[in-house]
Amino acid sequence: MTTPQDNSPQNHQASTRIVAGQPSAPKRPLGLKVGIVAGILALAGGGVAVASAVSANNAGTSPASVAAPAGNPATELKLGYFGNVTHAPALVGVSKGYIAEALGGTRLSTQVFNAGPAAIEALNAGAIDATYIGPNPAINSFVKSAGESVNIIAGAAAGGAQLVVKPEISSAADLKGKTLASPQLGGTQDVALRAWLATQGYKTNVDGSGEVAINPTENAQTLKLFQDGKLDGAWLPEPWASRLVLQAGAKVLVDEKGLWDGSLAGKAGEFPTTILIVNQKFAAEHPDTVKALLKGHVKSVEWLNGAAAGEKATVINAALKEAAGAELKADVIERSLKNIVFTVDPLAGTYPKLLKDGVEAGTTKQADINGIFDLTALNEVTGGKTPAAGLGKE
């Protein structure tokens, strides 16, 4: 089997895992300790348990003030993604070397995150330049910066999120007084959970209070807490929904694909789970690098949609081990992949609803999100016409 190391040009790629609460550049002894602890957590959880904690903020710089050069590729591209099967385009693109190859002389470095808000914090601070992420944190960043922080430049995955609960919970009515988890406050699954609970007549609050308590919890900890009987359920992306079902005895109460009838995206059952975004200032300074990133991304999605199921699972598992320290069991990755569609279409027509859900959940504010998409480079790379649904360039 070809390993990630065999396919990735080592002189062009570096991988970093930042543990929440630690400085971005710790001294060597502390970094060694952190690496050991992160490795133990990853092996115990079977997935990534890392996130970035960066406090600086340079998102206020308007890209309009930066002259966009004709070329000027970046010396380095710092790319973020998660150790989730819903981020398979990143996992494959990094491990098989598609992104590094497309970048040419631009060095690729990567950081692995647990959830969207932490990745957004790193992006706005300049710790990364682009990241794979869920749509709601991207919307939130765009709104908070008055449209100057990020642009969505492609889709990556649709579907692959479920509310899984204890077997004795058979309906929404059984959730009153229960405690549920989501990956992080303001993340895409957190907003989806709060929005769905509202349709069932429940009030939730961002401080965890309400008729149903929501505790934002790191995914590997959610699995352990559920196994210990300390959580009643969770709204999770893959592979974590599958892990709770297959390894902890949970059952599916809500498959999110059933909440999307296709009237907004034109594709029944599809909703954006993972997208690719870029810091606007970086994109304005290095448009060729962004286009190169998209070439590698498109190649990765094409590979995912063309590979045999067994080969796909093998490559993704090897990439998960590289990023997170452990592989998934065969039944988990098989179930996960059946729930996901890999696509470069960000399903722009769903974004007004995603914004509305975030506003009603209390994790963002009402705003005009026109301009959040810039799909021009994607359409140049694919030769297609992926629509921005009136919310940006295409």
N, C-alpha and C positions, 0 to 999 in steps of 0.2 A: 504493500500500500504506500502510495506517495504521501509523505508527511507535509505539513505546512511549511516546514523549514526547507524542504526540497524545492518548493514552488515559489518561495518569496525571496527576491534578491536581498541578501542580508546587508549589503552596503547601502540600501535605500530605505530600510524599514527598522523602526524600533518600537517596542511596545511598553507602555507604562500602565501600572495599576495604582490608582491613588485611593487610599483609604480615607473615608470621611473623618474629618477632625485633625488630619495630619497636614503639616505644611507641604506645599507643592514640591519643595526641594529639600528633604530631610538630610541630615548628616548620615554618613554611611552606617554607623552602628544602628541607628534608629531605623533606617530604611531596611536593613537586614531583618530586624525584629518584625517590622511591619509586613515584610514579604513573607516571612514564615507564618505569621498569624493569618494573613490573607489566604495563603495556600491551604492551611488547615481548615479554615472556614469554607473555602471553595470545595475541598474534598468532602467535607461533611455535608454540605448542602447540595452538591452535584451541580452547582451553577455559580454564577458570579455573585460575589457579596461585596462589591466595591462601588465607590462613588467618588466624585470629585467635590472638594469643598474649597472654593476659591472665593475670596471676598471682594477683590477689586472689581471695578465696573468701568469699561470703556465703551459701552454700547451707545453712549450719547453722541459719538462722532458721526456726523451725517455723511453717508457715502456720496452725496451730491457734491461735497466739498473736495472729494478726492478725484483727481483726473484719472480716467480709465485708460491705461496705456494700450497700445496695439498688441504688445506681447508681454514682456516682463514676467515670466514664470517665477513662482515663488521658490525660494531655496528649500523650504520645507512645508509640507502640508500636515497639520496636526488633526487627526480624525478621531472622533468618538463613536462608540457604538456600545450595545449591551450584549451580555452573554445569554441572549434569548434566541429561540428558534425563529421568532418573528423578525430577528435581525440577521437572518441567514444571508441576504445579499452582501452585508458587510463581512460576515464570517467567511464566506466563500471568496469574496473579492480580495480580502487580506490574505487568507491562507493559500489560495491558489496563485497569488501574485498578480491578479488582473489589474488591481488599482495601482500597485507599484510600477508595473510595466507601462501602464498608460501615462503615468506621471513622468516617465523618462528620467531626466536629471534631477527632478524635485524629490527630495527625501520624504518618505512617508513615515510618520510616527503615529502611534495609536494609544488611546486610553479607553478603558472599559468601565462602564457605569452601570449602576443598578436601576436608575429611573431617570425620567426626563428632566425634572426641575434641577437636579444636580448637573446634568449635562448642559442645560441652558446657562446655568451660573458660570460654568467653565468657558462656554462659548462667548458670553458677554464680557468675560474678564480677559479674553485673549489667550487662555490656556489651551484652547483648541480653535480650529478655524472652521470646521464643518463637523456635523454629527448626524448619525442616524438616530431617530427619536420618534416619539408619538406626536400626533398633531396638536393636542391641547397645550403642552408646554410651549410649542412654537407659537401658537396663537397668543398665549399669555405674554410671551416676550415681545412679540410684535406690537401688541396693544400697549404694554407698559412703556415702550420706547417711542411711542407715537409713530410707529412704522419705520424706525431707523435701525433696528438691531439685526434681524435675520430675514432671509428669503427662503421659501420652499422651492427647491430646484428639481425635485423628482419624488415619485412614490417609491416604495420598496416592498411593502407587504400589506395585504388586506386580510381581514378576518383574524381568527386565532385568539379570541378573548372570551372567557366564560365566567359566570358566577357559579362557583362550586361550593357545596354546603354539606353539613352533616346529613347522613341518610334519613334521620327522622324529620327533617324539614321538607315538607312536601309542597308548600305554596308560599307566596309572599306574606300571607297572613301569619305564618309561623315565625316571621322575622322580628316581630315586635319585641323589644328588650334584648335582642341578640347583639353579638359583637362580630363585625365583619372586618376584613382587612383589604387594603389596596396597596400597590407598590410604593406610592409616595403622594402626599397631598398635592393636588393640582395636576397630577399626571393623567394620562389619557384614560386608564382604567379607573382611577379614582373619580374622575368626572362622570364617566359612564355609569358607575355604580350609584353615585348620588342622583344623577338624572333619572335612572330607572326607579330608584326608591321613591322619588317624588311622584312618578306616575302611579305608584302603588299607594299613594296617600301618606307617605312617611316624610317627616321633617328631619333633616340631618344638619349638623353644624360642623364647621371646619375645626372646632376645638374638640371634636369627638363626642360631644353630647348630642342628645336628640332621641327620638323614638327607636332608632337603630344606631348603635355606636359604630363609627368607622375609625379604625386605627391604622393609619399608614405605616406599613411594616416592610422591611427588606424581604425579598421573596424567599430566600432560604430560611429565614426566621419564621416566615408565615407557615411553611411546611412543617417545621418543628412544633410551632405553637398549635397548629391544627392537630398534629399527631398526639400532642399532650392534652388535648381537650380544652385548650384555652382560647380557641377561636371557633366560631360557629360556621364560618365560611369566608370566602374571599373572591373578589373579581380580579382575575389574573390573565396575563398573556401566556402564550405557549413558550416554554414547555411546562410552566408551573401549574396551569390548570390540569394538564395531563398527569403531572406528578402527584397532585393531591388526589385525583381520581384513582390512579393505578397503584399508588404507594401508600396512601393514607385513608382509603375507603370513602372518599367524598363522592358526591353525585352532582350532576349538572342540574342546576335550577333554571339558569338562563344561559342560552348560547346567544351571544350578541348578534350573530348574523341574522337571527330571527327578528331583530328589531329594525332591520334596514330592508325596505321593500323595493329598493332600486329607483324610487321616484326622484332621488337627489343625485345619485351617481350614475344612474342608468344601468346598474348591474345589481340585481337582487341578491341580497345576502352579503354584499361587499361593503366594507367600511374601512377607512384608513387606520391601520395599526402602526405602521412604521413608514416614515418619510425621510428624505435626505434634505437637510438645510445647511445654509452657509452663512457666515458672518458677512453682512453687506459690505463692510469696509474692506475685508479681505477679497471679496468678489470683485469690487471695483478696482482694486490694485492689481489683481492677478486673474483676469478673466480666462486666460488660457489654461491656468491650473485648474480652475473650476470645470472647464470643458473636459480636461483630461480626466479628472475625477469621475465625471459623468460617463466617459467612455468605459472606464473600468467598471463602474456600477452597472451600466447597461449590459456589459458582457457577463457579469456575474448573474444578473437576473435571467438572461438568456440561457446560461448554463443550468440554472436551477429548474427552468421550465423544460429543458431538453434532456436532462440526465435521468437515468433509470432510478427507481425508488431506492434500491439498495445502495447504489453509488452515492446518491444524494445524502442518505443518512450517514454513510461512512465519512464523507468529506466534512459534513456539518459537525459530526461528533468529534472528529480530529481537531477541528477549529475551536470547538467549545473547550476541549481539553487544553488547548494552547492558551485560550483567553481566560478560562475560569478554573483550570486545574483538574477537571473531571469530565468524563463522558456521561451520556445518558444511556439508560437501559433501552434495549431495542424496542420494546413495546411503547415506551414513552415517546421516543422520537418518531415512531411510525404514527401514533395517534396525533401528535403535534402537527406533523406535516400534512395530514389529511384535512386539517382545519384551516390551512393558510393558503392564500393565493399570492404568488410573487408577481408584482407588476410595477412598472415605472410610472404608472398613472397615479397621481396623488389623490384622485377622486375629489377634485376641487369643489364639486357641487354640494358636498356634504358639510363644507366648512361653516356656512351660516348656522346650521343646526349645532355643530360642535361649539361654536362661540356661544350660542344661546344656552346650551347645556352648562357651559362653564360659568356663565353669568348667574344662572339660576342656582348653581351649586355653591356660589360665593367664592370661586377661585380665580375669577377674572372680572373685568368690568366691560360694560357695553361700549363698543367702539366700531369705527369703520375699519374693516380689514382689507379694503381694496389696496392692492399692491403687495400683498403677502406672497404672491407667487411670481417667480421669474422662471418660466419654462422655455425661454428662448434657446438656451444652450442645449437643453435636453432634446428639443425638437430638431436642432441642427444635427445632433449626434445620431438620432434615430431616423431622421428624415420623415418623421410623422407630424401629427398635429395634436399633441396632448393638450386638452383644453384647460384654461385657467378659470373658466366659469365666470368671467367678468371681474375676477379678483386679482388681476395682474397681467404680466406679459406672457405671451405664448408665441 
